Amino acid sequence: MPRMASQNPPAHLTVGIGAALGAGLMWGLVFVAPLLLPDYPATLLSFGRYLAFGLITLPIAWWQRDALRALTPADWWLATKLSIAGNFIYYLALSASIQLAGAPLPTLIIGTLPVVIAVTSNLLSVGEHRFSWGRLLPSLLLIAAGLLCVNADQMARLRADGSLSAYASGALLALVANAAWTWYPIHNARWLNAHRQHTSTTWATAQGIATLPIAAVGLALSLSWLRATGDARFAQSLSGPEPLKFWLLMISIGFCASWLGTILWNIASKNTPTALTGQLIVFETLAALAYAYLVYQRTPSAYEMAGIALLVLGVLVGVRALSRPAPRME
């Protein structure tokens, strides 16, 4: 007789969905920094953020020192790879994308992550079950339609100022960020589910420690390059034209988005199936759009509203399809 694959108890799903919502609200903040600091290159935004993240984790690492000693060299190597892909590559590409194309399009490209992660998980046989590709087609079509709506609106704006090349470059960089953050949650969830003896806080702290030396070297090299090339923005101060604003933002998103957001996401990864967890990244997209429009001090256009609605609908359709596993024969 066919048997349905087991699912997490409802209480676990509630915890997981709530944690994913919290992570999304924290991660949405990272889309704001490039808008508030347009004179800072993406390298400084990325390395500055993760330097703050690494420094924040140092006292936590001392508190967690016994748990961290239990991690193997292979665990530390994976933590380093997760930091490189999910932190540096992702945020470098995303920051540059937002500065080139504005916030809405990169945000909605990142908003396709729920379905992209689900497709990739299925291809790699990662997660609690495989699903029919036909189930995914409606959500893919809805999300594609949403992106077309936002593109139509942005193209109309860009034809007026002739910045189509920058917009195209920004879109390409958003795709790079999308690829990096597709790799991260799949491998992160795989490790968490295979090492349930370790807490979400321990694993987030390990990633922060792995991030710190890379961020310190990257920031030093970036600042040296800016000074060597005679960049006028950094002639008076190594921290650029708005040093206080820069470091306050870096510390804020380093704590809220990088450390707290990672802990919340690890909790979500432990309490929801991988394919469903990927769908819940929509909370980040919605938070990022809300924050961006606050910075722009404007409401979304009709096309943008339609695009957002289609994106949300597409993800909800995907959640419904992927949270009901197909019957599996014994």
Buried (B, 14 or more C-beta within 10 A) or exposed (E): EEEEEEBBEEEEBEBBBBBBBBBBBBBBBBBBBBBEBEEBBBBBBBBBBBBBBBBBBEEBBEEBEEBBEEBEEEBBEBBBBBBBBBBBBBBBBBBBBBBBBBBBBBBBBBBBBBBBBBBBBBEEEBBBBBBEEEBBEBBBEBBBBBBBBBBBBBEEEBEEEEBEEBBEBBBBBBBBBBBBBBBBBBBBBBBBBEBEEBBBBBBBBBBBBBBBEBBBEBBEEBBEEBEEEEBEEBEEEEBBBBEEBBBEBBBBBBBBBBBBBBBBBBBBBBBBBBBBBBBBBBBBBBBBBBBBBEEEEEEBBEBBBBBBBBBBBBBBBBBEBBBEBEEEEE
